[in-house]
Amino acid sequence: MSRSALSLKKALAALIRADAELVRLAGGARLLPKETAQLGPPFLTETGFVATDNSTATETGEAVEITYTLFTEAFAGELALAFAARLTVLLETARPTLPGLRLVSLDPLTTRTRPDPRSRAALTDMVFRAVVERE
């Protein structure tokens, strides 16, 4: 993973953890925890991260796809939709500090809800795509 992708990942995690509305929806400090084995839903984890070179002849940059997954109790669709909506607004309006980088775009790609095959939880996957360039 490149330094620019890692910087973006850390900056977005800090924004998510600091958002009072997401903390309230998740029922406390359950946003991007390091350990989830003992947690009951709801909680948010990062479940996918793909960084791709997006350089041109004149610009050095990367496209980054990040997937966040919200674990909720089954039939908690309203909570999942509220959470997805808040996360989307937060990231669409976010301008994180990225020293030496410029955030070109940060857009939602997909939101999908599905049952967890291993438990009675419901999973909501939210995929975002960012493009960053070196300054």
KEVEX-29414 format. One record per residue: residue number from 1; chain; x, y, z of N, C-alpha, C in turn. Coordinates in Angstrom, 1 decimal. Atoms other than C-alpha are relative to their C-alpha. Example, Ala and Ser with C-alpha at 12.3 -4.5 7.8 and 13.67 -1.06 7.14 Angstrom:
# residues 2
(rec 1,"A",(0.9,-1.2,0.0),(12.3,-4.5,7.8),(0.9,1.2,0.0))
(rec 2,"A",(-0.9,-1.1,0.0),(13.7,-1.1,7.1),(-0.8,1.1,0.8))
This chain:
# residues 135
(rec 1,"A",(0.8,-1.2,0.0),(0.0,0.0,0.0),(0.9,1.2,0.0))
(rec 2,"A",(-0.8,-1.2,0.1),(1.4,3.4,-0.9),(-0.2,0.9,1.1))
(rec 3,"A",(0.1,-1.0,-1.1),(2.0,6.2,1.5),(-1.2,0.9,-0.2))
(rec 4,"A",(1.2,-0.8,0.2),(-0.8,8.3,-0.1),(-1.3,-0.7,0.3))
(rec 5,"A",(1.1,0.8,-0.3),(-3.3,5.5,0.2),(-0.2,-0.2,1.5))
(rec 6,"A",(0.0,0.1,-1.4),(-2.3,4.9,3.8),(-0.4,1.3,0.7))
(rec 7,"A",(0.4,-1.3,-0.6),(-2.6,8.6,4.6),(-1.5,0.2,-0.1))
(rec 8,"A",(1.4,-0.2,0.2),(-6.1,8.7,3.1),(-0.8,-0.9,1.0))
(rec 9,"A",(0.7,0.9,-0.9),(-7.2,5.6,5.0),(0.0,0.4,1.5))
(rec 10,"A",(-0.1,-0.5,-1.4),(-6.0,7.0,8.4),(-0.8,1.3,0.1))
(rec 11,"A",(0.8,-1.2,-0.1),(-7.6,10.4,7.7),(-1.5,-0.2,0.0))
(rec 12,"A",(1.5,0.3,0.0),(-11.0,8.9,6.8),(-0.4,-0.7,1.3))
(rec 13,"A",(0.4,0.6,-1.3),(-10.9,6.7,9.9),(-0.1,1.0,1.1))
(rec 14,"A",(0.1,-1.0,-1.0),(-10.2,9.7,12.1),(-1.3,0.8,-0.1))
(rec 15,"A",(1.3,-0.8,0.2),(-13.2,11.6,10.5),(-1.2,-0.8,0.5))
(rec 16,"A",(1.1,0.9,-0.4),(-15.5,8.6,11.0),(-0.1,-0.1,1.5))
(rec 17,"A",(0.0,0.2,-1.4),(-14.5,8.0,14.6),(-0.4,1.3,0.8))
(rec 18,"A",(0.2,-1.2,-0.6),(-14.9,11.7,15.4),(-1.5,0.6,-0.2))
(rec 19,"A",(1.3,-0.5,0.4),(-18.4,12.1,13.9),(-1.1,-0.4,1.1))
(rec 20,"A",(1.0,0.3,-1.1),(-21.0,12.4,16.8),(-1.2,-0.8,-0.4))
(rec 21,"A",(1.2,0.7,0.5),(-23.9,11.2,14.7),(0.2,-1.4,-0.3))
(rec 22,"A",(-0.3,1.5,0.2),(-22.2,8.0,13.6),(0.3,-0.7,1.3))
(rec 23,"A",(-0.2,0.6,-1.3),(-21.1,7.4,17.2),(-1.3,-0.3,0.6))
(rec 24,"A",(1.3,0.2,-0.6),(-24.7,7.8,18.3),(-0.7,-1.1,-0.7))
(rec 25,"A",(0.7,1.1,0.7),(-26.1,5.5,15.6),(0.7,-1.3,0.3))
(rec 26,"A",(-0.6,1.2,-0.3),(-23.5,2.9,16.4),(-0.1,-0.4,1.5))
(rec 27,"A",(0.2,0.3,-1.4),(-24.3,3.0,20.1),(1.3,0.2,0.8))
(rec 28,"A",(-1.3,-0.2,-0.8),(-20.9,4.3,21.3),(1.2,-0.1,-0.9))
(rec 29,"A",(-1.3,0.1,0.7),(-17.3,3.8,20.3),(0.1,-1.3,-0.7))
(rec 30,"A",(0.0,1.3,0.8),(-18.0,1.0,17.8),(0.4,0.3,-1.4))
(rec 31,"A",(-0.3,-0.4,1.4),(-16.5,2.7,14.7),(1.4,-0.4,-0.2))
(rec 32,"A",(-1.3,0.5,0.5),(-13.6,0.9,13.1),(0.8,-0.5,1.2))
(rec 33,"A",(-0.8,0.6,-1.1),(-12.5,-1.1,16.2),(1.1,-0.9,-0.5))
(rec 34,"A",(-1.1,0.9,0.4),(-9.3,-3.0,16.1),(-0.4,-1.5,0.2))
(rec 35,"A",(0.4,1.4,-0.3),(-11.0,-6.1,17.6),(-1.5,-0.1,0.0))
(rec 36,"A",(1.5,0.0,0.0),(-14.6,-7.1,16.8),(-0.6,-1.4,0.5))
(rec 37,"A",(0.5,1.3,-0.4),(-14.8,-10.7,18.1),(-1.0,0.0,1.2))
(rec 38,"A",(0.8,-0.1,-1.2),(-16.4,-9.7,21.4),(-1.2,1.0,-0.1))
(rec 39,"A",(1.0,-1.1,0.1),(-18.6,-6.9,20.0),(-1.3,-0.6,-0.5))
(rec 40,"A",(1.3,0.3,0.6),(-22.3,-7.4,19.4),(-0.4,1.2,-0.9))
(rec 41,"A",(0.4,-1.1,0.9),(-24.0,-5.3,16.7),(-0.7,1.1,0.7))
(rec 42,"A",(-0.6,-0.5,1.3),(-24.1,-2.5,15.7),(1.5,0.4,0.2))
(rec 43,"A",(-1.3,-0.5,0.1),(-20.5,-1.8,14.7),(0.4,0.1,-1.4))
(rec 44,"A",(-0.5,-0.2,1.4),(-18.6,-0.6,11.6),(1.4,-0.4,-0.1))
(rec 45,"A",(-1.4,0.5,0.2),(-15.5,-2.2,10.2),(0.4,0.4,-1.5))
(rec 46,"A",(-0.4,-0.2,1.4),(-13.4,-1.6,7.1),(0.3,-1.4,-0.5))
(rec 47,"A",(-0.1,1.4,0.5),(-13.7,-4.8,5.0),(0.7,-0.1,-1.3))
(rec 48,"A",(-0.7,0.0,1.3),(-12.0,-3.8,1.8),(0.8,1.2,-0.3))
(rec 49,"A",(-0.8,-1.1,0.3),(-9.3,-1.6,0.5),(0.9,-0.3,-1.2))
(rec 50,"A",(-0.8,0.2,1.3),(-7.9,-1.4,-3.1),(0.5,1.3,-0.4))
(rec 51,"A",(-0.7,-1.2,0.6),(-5.4,1.2,-4.3),(0.6,-0.4,-1.3))
(rec 52,"A",(-0.4,0.2,1.4),(-4.7,1.5,-8.0),(0.7,1.2,-0.5))
(rec 53,"A",(-0.7,-1.2,0.6),(-2.1,3.7,-9.8),(-1.0,0.7,-0.9))
(rec 54,"A",(0.9,-0.8,0.8),(-4.1,6.5,-11.4),(0.8,1.2,-0.6))
(rec 55,"A",(-0.9,-1.1,0.5),(-1.1,8.5,-12.7),(-0.2,0.3,-1.5))
(rec 56,"A",(0.0,-0.4,1.4),(-1.1,10.4,-16.0),(1.4,0.4,-0.3))
(rec 57,"A",(-1.3,-0.4,0.5),(1.8,11.8,-18.0),(0.5,1.2,0.9))
(rec 58,"A",(-0.4,-1.2,-0.8),(1.7,15.0,-15.8),(-0.3,0.0,1.4))
(rec 59,"A",(0.4,0.0,-1.4),(0.1,14.0,-12.5),(0.3,-1.4,0.6))
(rec 60,"A",(-0.2,1.2,-0.7),(1.0,11.3,-10.0),(-1.1,-0.2,1.0))
(rec 61,"A",(1.1,0.1,-0.9),(-2.0,9.9,-8.3),(-0.5,-1.5,0.2))
(rec 62,"A",(0.5,1.3,-0.3),(-4.0,6.9,-7.0),(-1.5,0.1,0.1))
(rec 63,"A",(1.4,0.2,-0.3),(-7.6,5.7,-7.1),(-0.1,-1.0,1.1))
(rec 64,"A",(0.1,0.9,-1.2),(-8.6,4.1,-3.8),(-1.5,-0.4,0.2))
(rec 65,"A",(1.3,0.5,-0.3),(-11.7,2.0,-3.2),(0.0,-0.6,1.4))
(rec 66,"A",(0.1,0.5,-1.4),(-12.7,1.5,0.4),(-1.4,-0.5,0.3))
(rec 67,"A",(1.3,0.5,-0.4),(-15.5,-0.7,1.7),(-0.1,0.0,1.5))
(rec 68,"A",(0.4,0.1,-1.4),(-17.0,-0.2,5.1),(-1.2,-0.9,0.1))
(rec 69,"A",(1.1,0.9,-0.2),(-19.3,-2.8,6.5),(-0.6,0.3,1.4))
(rec 70,"A",(0.7,-0.3,-1.3),(-21.9,-2.0,9.2),(-0.7,-1.3,0.3))
(rec 71,"A",(0.7,1.2,-0.6),(-23.0,-5.0,11.3),(-1.1,0.4,0.9))
(rec 72,"A",(1.1,-0.3,-0.8),(-26.5,-4.7,12.7),(-0.8,-1.2,0.3))
(rec 73,"A",(1.0,1.1,-0.2),(-29.2,-6.9,14.2),(-0.8,-0.2,-1.2))
(rec 74,"A",(0.9,0.3,1.1),(-31.4,-8.6,11.7),(-1.2,0.9,0.1))
(rec 75,"A",(1.2,-0.9,0.1),(-34.3,-6.4,10.6),(0.3,1.4,0.6))
(rec 76,"A",(-0.3,-1.4,-0.5),(-32.5,-3.2,11.6),(0.3,0.9,-1.3))
(rec 77,"A",(-0.1,-0.7,1.2),(-32.9,-1.8,8.1),(0.0,1.5,0.1))
(rec 78,"A",(0.1,-1.5,-0.2),(-33.8,1.7,9.2),(1.3,0.5,0.6))
(rec 79,"A",(-1.2,-0.5,-0.6),(-30.7,2.0,11.3),(1.1,-0.1,-1.1))
(rec 80,"A",(-1.1,0.1,1.1),(-28.5,0.7,8.4),(-0.1,1.1,-1.0))
(rec 81,"A",(0.1,-1.1,1.0),(-30.0,3.2,6.0),(0.4,1.4,0.6))
(rec 82,"A",(-0.4,-1.3,-0.7),(-29.6,6.1,8.5),(1.5,0.1,0.1))
(rec 83,"A",(-1.4,0.0,-0.2),(-26.0,5.1,9.1),(0.7,0.2,-1.4))
(rec 84,"A",(-0.6,-0.1,1.4),(-25.2,4.7,5.3),(-0.2,1.4,-0.5))
(rec 85,"A",(0.2,-1.4,0.5),(-26.8,8.1,4.6),(0.9,1.0,0.7))
(rec 86,"A",(-0.9,-0.9,-0.8),(-24.8,9.8,7.4),(1.5,-0.2,-0.5))
(rec 87,"A",(-1.4,0.3,0.4),(-21.5,8.1,6.3),(0.2,0.6,-1.4))
(rec 88,"A",(-0.2,-0.6,1.3),(-22.1,9.2,2.7),(0.1,1.5,0.0))
(rec 89,"A",(-0.1,-1.4,-0.1),(-22.8,12.8,3.6),(1.4,0.4,0.6))
(rec 90,"A",(-1.3,-0.3,-0.6),(-19.7,12.8,5.9),(1.1,0.0,-1.0))
(rec 91,"A",(-1.1,0.2,0.9),(-17.4,11.5,3.3),(-0.1,0.8,-1.3))
(rec 92,"A",(0.1,-0.8,1.1),(-18.8,13.4,0.4),(0.4,1.5,0.3))
(rec 93,"A",(-0.3,-1.4,-0.3),(-18.3,16.7,2.2),(1.4,0.1,0.7))
(rec 94,"A",(-1.3,0.0,-0.7),(-15.0,15.7,3.9),(1.1,0.6,-0.8))
(rec 95,"A",(-1.3,-0.5,0.6),(-11.8,17.5,3.2),(1.1,-0.3,1.0))
(rec 96,"A",(-1.0,0.4,-1.0),(-9.3,15.6,5.3),(1.3,0.6,-0.3))
(rec 97,"A",(-1.4,-0.5,0.2),(-5.8,17.0,5.8),(0.9,-1.2,-0.4))
(rec 98,"A",(-0.9,1.0,0.6),(-3.5,15.0,3.6),(1.3,0.7,-0.4))
(rec 99,"A",(-1.2,-0.7,0.3),(0.0,16.5,3.8),(0.7,-0.5,-1.3))
(rec 100,"A",(-0.6,0.4,1.3),(1.6,16.5,0.3),(-0.9,-0.6,-1.0))
(rec 101,"A",(1.0,0.6,0.9),(-1.6,15.2,-1.3),(-1.2,0.9,-0.2))
(rec 102,"A",(1.2,-0.8,0.3),(-4.7,16.7,-2.9),(-1.1,-1.1,-0.3))
(rec 103,"A",(1.1,0.9,0.2),(-8.0,14.9,-2.6),(-0.8,0.5,-1.2))
(rec 104,"A",(0.7,-0.4,1.2),(-9.5,15.1,-6.1),(-1.5,-0.3,0.1))
(rec 105,"A",(1.4,0.3,-0.2),(-12.7,13.3,-5.4),(-0.2,-1.1,1.0))
(rec 106,"A",(0.3,1.0,-1.0),(-14.4,11.1,-2.8),(-1.5,-0.2,-0.2))
(rec 107,"A",(1.4,0.3,0.4),(-17.7,9.5,-4.0),(-0.5,-1.3,0.4))
(rec 108,"A",(0.5,1.4,-0.3),(-20.0,6.7,-2.9),(-0.2,-0.7,-1.3))
(rec 109,"A",(0.2,0.9,1.2),(-20.2,3.8,-5.4),(-1.2,-0.8,0.2))
(rec 110,"A",(1.1,0.9,-0.2),(-22.6,1.3,-3.9),(-0.3,-0.1,1.5))
(rec 111,"A",(0.4,0.4,-1.3),(-24.5,0.5,-0.8),(-0.9,-1.3,-0.1))
(rec 112,"A",(0.7,1.3,0.1),(-25.8,-3.1,-0.3),(-0.2,-0.6,1.3))
(rec 113,"A",(0.3,0.7,-1.3),(-27.5,-4.8,2.6),(-0.2,-1.5,-0.3))
(rec 114,"A",(0.1,1.5,0.2),(-27.3,-8.6,3.0),(0.0,-0.7,1.3))
(rec 115,"A",(-0.1,0.7,-1.3),(-27.7,-11.2,5.7),(1.4,-0.5,0.2))
(rec 116,"A",(-1.3,0.6,-0.3),(-24.6,-12.4,7.5),(-0.2,-1.5,0.0))
(rec 117,"A",(0.3,1.4,0.1),(-24.4,-16.1,6.6),(0.4,-0.8,1.3))
(rec 118,"A",(-0.5,0.6,-1.2),(-22.6,-16.9,9.9),(-0.8,0.3,1.3))
(rec 119,"A",(0.7,-0.4,-1.2),(-25.0,-15.2,12.3),(-1.4,0.5,-0.4))
(rec 120,"A",(1.4,-0.6,0.3),(-28.4,-13.5,12.6),(0.1,1.5,-0.3))
(rec 121,"A",(-0.2,-1.4,0.2),(-26.9,-10.1,11.9),(-0.3,0.3,-1.5))
(rec 122,"A",(0.2,-0.5,1.4),(-27.5,-8.0,8.8),(1.3,0.8,-0.3))
(rec 123,"A",(-1.2,-0.7,0.4),(-24.5,-6.5,6.9),(-0.4,1.1,-1.0))
(rec 124,"A",(0.1,-1.1,1.0),(-24.5,-3.2,5.0),(1.3,0.4,-0.5))
(rec 125,"A",(-1.3,-0.4,0.6),(-21.6,-2.7,2.7),(-0.1,1.3,-0.7))
(rec 126,"A",(0.0,-1.3,0.7),(-20.8,0.8,1.6),(1.4,0.2,-0.6))
(rec 127,"A",(-1.2,-0.1,0.8),(-18.2,1.3,-1.1),(0.2,1.4,-0.5))
(rec 128,"A",(-0.3,-1.3,0.4),(-16.5,4.6,-1.7),(1.3,0.0,-0.9))
(rec 129,"A",(-1.1,-0.1,0.9),(-14.0,5.7,-4.4),(0.6,1.3,0.2))
(rec 130,"A",(-0.7,-1.3,-0.2),(-11.4,8.4,-3.8),(1.1,0.0,-1.1))
(rec 131,"A",(-1.1,-0.2,0.8),(-8.8,9.8,-6.1),(0.9,1.1,0.6))
(rec 132,"A",(-1.0,-0.9,-0.7),(-5.7,11.5,-4.6),(1.2,0.2,-1.0))
(rec 133,"A",(-1.2,-0.4,0.8),(-2.8,13.3,-6.4),(1.0,0.5,1.0))
(rec 134,"A",(-1.1,-0.6,-0.8),(0.6,14.2,-5.0),(0.1,1.5,-0.5))
(rec 135,"A",(-0.1,-1.5,0.3),(1.1,18.0,-4.8),(1.5,0.3,-0.3))
